[in-house]
Amino acid sequence: MTINKLKQIGILLILVSLFSCKYNSSVMMRTPNNYQFDEPPKETEVEYIISNSDIIEFSLYTNSGSVLVDLTAITEQSSRFSPNAPVQYLVDFNGIARFPIIGETEVKGKTIRELEAMLEELYAKYYIKPFVKALVTNKRVTVFPGGSGAAQIVPLANSNMRLIEALGAVGGLTKLAKAKRIKLIRGDLKDPQVFLFDFSTINGLTKSDFVLQANDIIYIEPRSDYLQELIRDIAPVISLVASSITLIVVIRNTQNP
């Protein structure tokens, strides 16, 4: 076998390895080219919507807010709390939370203000001019900024935190991030809503006024460094081919001094 023939075999092996490589293997949440993304709401949602697994904390006042009601004194586990300490209430998988006195109440799908108004109406049967202040304490989103591997959990600090604010909270996009491929995944992961945003242009930013909900996933696709991936993937093949050629040449030279 001639040296030229060996070179041809080596080149063929390299080409085979090149076409068999799967580049950009770190990309998550891929969608096919013809994937139909959900259309973002045309009317901007202005408030956070309560959902399953939210933890609600609220304070109850009487006389239009002048006197604080000690809710911990009427809970079944009052001994665990100091007087007037905040008490938390979990929204179960049915969208129901169990509150003192009024018991099980459906809260899923309501805004914070709607929840406050509903609780004021329900507690009006027991207190004079009740006044409620409520908040959700565990609402957060997960942000993958693209290419860095440094995903972050971002608390939703207010009831109407926008997509652009969450991106700002993680320091913006990385150098490898695709600004035109920002995906937002929402809802049941078995059948989620998937929205696609393009922030690469000013026109695309018109859709950034998008209110986040608890457990939203924001994923920015990374750009591939194809040269580095190519070198990394074919380096073992090149090394093997080079070693094989060297061995064959040594053997031929030994046999044919």
C-alpha positions, 0 to 999 in steps of 0.5 A: 500500500503506497503512502498516497493511498494511506493519505487518501484513506486518512482523508476519507476517515476525516470526512466521514467523521466530519459529516457524522458529527452532531454540532451544537449538542449543548443546545436545549429545547430544540424545535423543528424548522416548521414548529408553530410557536404560540402567539403572545397575548395581544393585550398585555397582561398587567398583573400576575396570575395565581397558579398551582403551588403558589404560596400566598401570604396575607394580612387581615385588618379591620375597620378599613385597615386600622386594626391588624387581626392576629391570624396566627392566633386562630390557626391550628398551629399557632404555637409555632408562630409569634404573634402577628407573624406572617402565615403562608398558605399553599395553593394546591393542585386543584387551585385551592388554598385553605384560609383561617375561618373561611376554609377552602377557597379557590384562588387559581386564575385570580390576580393579587388584587382580585384575591384581596377583593375576594378575601375582603368580601368573605371576611366581611361576614366575620369582621367589620370593614375588613382590609386585606393585603396579599402577596405571592412569596415563591413566584420565580422564573428560570433564565438560561442566558445563552452560551454561558451555562450559568442559568439563574433563578429570578424571583418575580419581585413585583406583580407585573415583571416583564420579560425584558426585566428578567433578562436584565436581572441576569446581566443581559445576553451573553456574547454567544446568545442569539437575540432573535431566538428567545424562547419562553416556555409556560405551563404544563411541561407535558403540553406547554405554550412556547413563545418565540421573541426576536430582540435583535431589532427595535421592532422586535422589542415591541413584544417585550412588554410581556408579563411573566408568570411563576415557573416560566422558563426563558431560554436563549439559544446559543450560537455555535462556535463551529470551528472549535466543535469541529476541532474537538470532534475530529481530533481523536480521529485525526490522531488515530489516523496519524498513528496508523499511518506512522505505524504502517510507514515504520513497518514498510521501512522495516520490511524494505530497508 
